[in-house]
Amino acid sequence: MGGSLGGLTAALVLRDAGCDVDVYERSEAPLKDRGAGIVLHPATIRYLVENSIRTISEIGVPAQCLRYLSQDGVASESPCQFRFTSYYALYRDLIGCFDPARYHLGSEIVGFDPTGRTVEVTLTHGDTMRCDLLVCADGVRSSARARLAPDVSPRYAGYVGWRGAVADSELSPETFGVLEDAITYCVIPNSHLLSYPIPAAEGEGGARADAMNWVWYRNVAAGDDLAQLLTDRTGVRRSMSVPPGFVQRHHLAELARTASEVLPEPLAELITRTPDSFVQAVFDIDVPRMAFGRICLIGDAAFALRPHIAAGTAKAAEDAWRLGEAMAGATGDVETALREWEPCQLALGRSALRRTREAGERSQFSNDWRVGDPLPFGLYEQGDSSLPP
């Protein structure tokens, strides 16, 4: 249930473990526009590497250093080993490994009912089917979570992430020279911004950077301020985010004006030259359970992490890998597999959520994040997102 990165990874791992797998994705078109950039993690690219689809050097774009900028220029610089990609580049590689006849676009699961040793699933157009295992990978707005854990509600963190990407060709040579080889941070009171290179396409010889991705975290009070920001150009009040092309123009103008006033010039240029900035409110979501008989929640459907440890996609992939291992070990006993799988994934989700909350508090409220601090990136612990060049 859900054909994004977590659902695709689960489908591939379970298929390779001997399961007969179909994916049902509610979108009618391939998922090309789901955020701008992704920080890679060993779990995220494990399927591609272990199956010789791509080498690490062919996936994403490396950063050679962590660079902090201030109004006076480079404030700190240290070596790092991170790689970055675009959502679509990773999605394209994963979906290319799956049977297209079993990936059903425009097929939303709207209901499910455990019945004995199967789960009866209902699609939006009324068709029903039965399965032995239902994996709910339907994201942060999960309808499966709403049904399975109705007492769980997203908790607003008090700030939003403005996001965008700019083609390298649209940047001045001076700005491109400052940003091209690094993950770049700027820490200002009650806010921070980061940027890194991403590929819009991958050539025959490996990954190629041709855009700069950026995210700027800004505090926005709950209530009217947040409601106005999440109201799009057509007057529709969005629940969590406003996509590119729909943010009200006066919010975009304020973003550009403030960027020019408070950010170093290269980062202000990134924002003012972005054609379609968009905004996502930051929420915490955590569940008391992930396994429900023959049904499970994975990825953002279970734990939605703030982005600061760069582990949301990795968490979904790790849920999928551990699920595949549990299914293989239980030799087809689905309920036993889920019982054995759940405790470790709950512990991982809670640990990652705690770390990302701490990072958000440091950067947005207590102002304890200092220039030159190492990044908190990592799934199990800080630093485990490093990848060789």
QUIUR-V243584 format. One record per backbone hydrogen bond with DSSP energy under -0.5 kcal/mol. NH is the residue of the N-H (numbers start at 1). CO is the residue of the C=O. If there is no record, write none. Layout:
nh->NH co->CO
nh->NH co->CO
This chain:
nh->2 co->24
nh->8 co->4
nh->9 co->5
nh->10 co->6
nh->11 co->7
nh->12 co->8
nh->13 co->9
nh->14 co->10
nh->15 co->11
nh->16 co->12
nh->17 co->13
nh->18 co->15
nh->19 co->14
nh->21 co->19
nh->23 co->102
nh->25 co->23
nh->25 co->104
nh->32 co->30
nh->38 co->85
nh->40 co->38
nh->40 co->83
nh->42 co->384
nh->44 co->41
nh->45 co->41
nh->46 co->42
nh->49 co->45
nh->50 co->46
nh->51 co->47
nh->52 co->49
nh->53 co->48
nh->54 co->48
nh->58 co->55
nh->59 co->56
nh->60 co->58
nh->61 co->84
nh->63 co->82
nh->64 co->181
nh->65 co->181
nh->66 co->78
nh->67 co->65
nh->67 co->183
nh->68 co->76
nh->69 co->185
nh->70 co->73
nh->73 co->70
nh->75 co->68
nh->76 co->68
nh->78 co->66
nh->80 co->64
nh->82 co->63
nh->84 co->61
nh->85 co->38
nh->87 co->36
nh->90 co->86
nh->91 co->87
nh->92 co->88
nh->93 co->89
nh->94 co->90
nh->95 co->91
nh->96 co->92
nh->97 co->94
nh->98 co->95
nh->102 co->99
nh->103 co->100
nh->104 co->23
nh->104 co->102
nh->105 co->103
nh->106 co->25
nh->106 co->27
nh->107 co->25
nh->107 co->104
nh->110 co->108
nh->110 co->122
nh->111 co->122
nh->113 co->120
nh->115 co->118
nh->118 co->115
nh->119 co->131
nh->120 co->113
nh->121 co->119
nh->121 co->129
nh->122 co->111
nh->123 co->127
nh->124 co->108
nh->126 co->123
nh->129 co->121
nh->131 co->119
nh->134 co->294
nh->135 co->133
nh->136 co->134
nh->136 co->296
nh->137 co->1
nh->137 co->135
nh->142 co->139
nh->146 co->142
nh->147 co->143
nh->148 co->144
nh->149 co->145
nh->152 co->149
nh->155 co->284
nh->156 co->154
nh->157 co->282
nh->160 co->218
nh->161 co->280
nh->162 co->160
nh->162 co->216
nh->163 co->278
nh->164 co->214
nh->166 co->212
nh->168 co->210
nh->170 co->167
nh->171 co->168
nh->176 co->172
nh->177 co->173
nh->178 co->174
nh->179 co->175
nh->180 co->176
nh->182 co->179
nh->183 co->65
nh->184 co->182
nh->184 co->195
nh->185 co->67
nh->186 co->193
nh->188 co->186
nh->188 co->191
nh->191 co->188
nh->191 co->363
nh->192 co->217
nh->193 co->186
nh->194 co->215
nh->195 co->184
nh->196 co->213
nh->198 co->211
nh->203 co->206
nh->206 co->203
nh->207 co->57
nh->208 co->201
nh->210 co->198
nh->211 co->198
nh->212 co->166
nh->213 co->196
nh->213 co->211
nh->214 co->164
nh->215 co->194
nh->216 co->162
nh->217 co->192
nh->217 co->215
nh->218 co->160
nh->218 co->216
nh->219 co->190
nh->220 co->158
nh->226 co->221
nh->227 co->223
nh->228 co->224
nh->229 co->225
nh->230 co->226
nh->231 co->228
nh->232 co->230
nh->232 co->236
nh->233 co->246
nh->235 co->232
nh->238 co->230
nh->238 co->236
nh->242 co->279
nh->246 co->243
nh->247 co->243
nh->251 co->248
nh->252 co->248
nh->253 co->249
nh->254 co->250
nh->255 co->251
nh->256 co->252
nh->257 co->253
nh->258 co->254
nh->259 co->255
nh->260 co->256
nh->261 co->257
nh->262 co->258
nh->263 co->259
nh->267 co->264
nh->268 co->264
nh->269 co->265
nh->270 co->266
nh->271 co->267
nh->272 co->268
nh->273 co->269
nh->274 co->271
nh->278 co->163
nh->279 co->242
nh->280 co->161
nh->281 co->240
nh->282 co->159
nh->283 co->281
nh->284 co->155
nh->285 co->304
nh->292 co->295
nh->294 co->292
nh->295 co->292
nh->296 co->134
nh->297 co->290
nh->298 co->136
nh->301 co->298
nh->302 co->299
nh->303 co->299
nh->304 co->285
nh->305 co->303
nh->309 co->306
nh->310 co->307
nh->315 co->311
nh->316 co->312
nh->317 co->313
nh->318 co->314
nh->319 co->315
nh->320 co->316
nh->321 co->317
nh->322 co->318
nh->323 co->319
nh->324 co->320
nh->325 co->321
nh->326 co->322
nh->327 co->323
nh->328 co->324
nh->329 co->325
nh->330 co->326
nh->331 co->328
nh->332 co->327
nh->333 co->330
nh->334 co->332
nh->337 co->333
nh->338 co->334
nh->339 co->335
nh->340 co->336
nh->341 co->337
nh->342 co->338
nh->343 co->339
nh->345 co->341
nh->346 co->342
nh->347 co->343
nh->348 co->344
nh->349 co->345
nh->350 co->346
nh->351 co->347
nh->352 co->348
nh->353 co->349
nh->354 co->350
nh->355 co->351
nh->356 co->352
nh->357 co->353
nh->358 co->354
nh->359 co->355
nh->360 co->356
nh->361 co->357
nh->362 co->358
nh->363 co->359
nh->364 co->360
nh->365 co->361
nh->366 co->361
nh->367 co->361
nh->368 co->362
nh->369 co->362
nh->370 co->368
nh->373 co->370
nh->378 co->309
nh->383 co->377
nh->384 co->381
nh->386 co->383
nh->387 co->81
